[in-house]
Amino acid sequence: MDYKAFVFEDYCYDPAASTLRLHYRFSEGPRFEEQLVFDFTSRRLSLSGMQVLDRIFRLIFLLSGVSYYKAFVPKLLSCEAFALDKATARFVQTFYEKGLAEFAFTNALPLGGHLSFEADSAPAPAPIELDLPRSTLVPVGGGKDSIVTIECLRQGHDPVVLFSLGDAEPINACIRAADLPFVRVHRQLDNGLVELNRAGALNGHVPITGILSAIALACAVLCGCDTVAMSNEHSANAPNLTVDGLEVNHQFSKSLQFETDFAEYTERFVSPSLHYFSLLRPLSEIEIARRFANYPAYFGVFRSCNAAFKQSRAARRGHWCCNCPKCRFVFLALAPFVGKSELTGIFGGNLLDDRAQRDGFAQLCGLQEHKPFECVGETAESAAVMAHLADHPDWRADAVVRELSQTLALRQKGPTEYRALFEARHPHRVPARYLAMLDACS
């Protein structure tokens, strides 16, 4: 269908039910209601606290609309709920354009200049100071990265509250293993979106981490935290490919660019008392894997495989699928640091000795067209680890290692590239106090 505009109709928060309702529609087309249930007891908020919370709810409203907008991608986006100032329109437009670059590429749509947010001449709101306790909210994704953040902050004796969006079992299991206070939010997408997708509406990847970040910010205000610490690493900055001079990055909303944009927007237009950054940004994926190997209590419960996080509960799998880019990358990243029998026990098999996995690992290592559209490390990281395993007594005889290391040997510069994965300190926005904790638990 060809609709003229996507409309942000209204939003409303019911404090008695701890529920935020978001309403959208296509002009002369289908309407949607999304619900967010804040499944925890909120602290009592001051008037300024309620004003800041409303600012964040507006941000959630604008960012969450991307899930519905993508069904028909009209060129115009219009906000009826409130006057959309130019600064906010610019921020959200960048989020949509760059966050939907993969979606546009896979659906053969223009990558840039396709959409426009209708902005108002109203000035952007002035930020509001809050008196918040010194405490850090850590989103838990069920994988190795957030576990490294949790244990780093625990070792630094910093007050921590865990946050989960949804209740997928790997997230629940990691929260239980961490044994720290936590808050949870349930996001219920409109069922009409599923029906539209079944009928042929456009579908594909959306920048979910950006939406999660805004929801986490609301939780920080509601439960009393002054900081949201993400667990996004340096490799999230690397695009999967470049088309017509425009980057396509599956992990845009995990990138340093988004982190910087989001943090600066929060400070300038929401509250300077709220802080947002990624603790692991200075590190490579392989350095994070090395650190994760120090926490065996999580080995039996963590899981990064997307099969565990499907929207439909019935479709969720209770173990690693062992046949996707995320399974392959995590297996490869942990191989130098976790004993072979223990690692194969975690996954239920040896992915590096399965010839059917060869092409998948080759793609991770940059030997095919582009990096998979998944949350995996840079191709140079994967290639350096694969080359390292060629000399590792536990892994060098495995089929995938033997076959790919021969090709990679012509490209690698020896052990130098592998060592650099642990020595590099990449660009970041980590405050000094947190950076000291990151260094102390290395």
Number of C-alpha atoms within 10 A of each C-alpha: 10 10 15 16 22 27 20 22 19 17 21 16 16 10 10 6 10 15 18 19 17 25 19 25 19 24 16 10 12 13 17 18 18 19 18 19 19 22 14 14 10 16 10 11 15 11 9 14 19 14 16 24 21 17 20 23 22 20 20 24 26 23 21 23 22 21 18 25 20 20 19 18 23 19 14 15 22 20 19 11 16 13 15 22 16 17 16 19 20 15 14 20 20 14 21 22 19 24 27 24 26 27 22 23 14 12 12 9 13 12 21 14 9 13 17 18 20 15 17 16 9 10 12 16 13 11 18 17 15 16 14 16 14 12 17 23 27 28 26 24 24 25 19 25 23 25 26 24 26 25 18 21 21 16 13 16 10 15 15 21 21 21 24 22 20 18 14 18 18 23 25 18 18 24 23 14 14 17 10 13 13 19 22 18 21 15 17 14 18 17 11 14 19 13 11 16 13 11 9 10 15 17 20 15 17 24 25 17 18 21 20 21 22 23 24 29 24 22 24 27 24 20 21 21 25 22 23 27 25 25 23 28 25 22 24 24 21 19 20 20 17 11 10 7 8 13 17 23 26 29 26 27 25 27 22 23 13 21 22 15 14 20 18 16 17 23 18 14 18 24 23 17 16 21 19 25 21 23 28 26 25 21 22 25 29 25 21 24 22 20 21 23 19 15 13 11 12 20 19 14 20 26 28 21 23 17 16 22 22 12 13 8 11 7 11 15 15 14 17 20 16 17 13 17 22 23 19 21 22 21 21 23 22 23 24 20 16 19 13 15 12 14 18 16 13 18 20 14 14 17 22 24 17 13 15 13 18 17 14 20 27 23 18 26 25 18 17 13 10 15 25 21 17 16 19 23 25 23 22 17 22 24 27 26 25 31 27 22 21 22 14 14 8 14 21 19 16 17 17 24 26 19 15 20 23 12 13 20 16 9 12 17 12 13 12 10 17 21 14 14 19 15 11 12 13 13 11 19 17 18 13 9 9 16 15 12 19 22 9 11 14 11
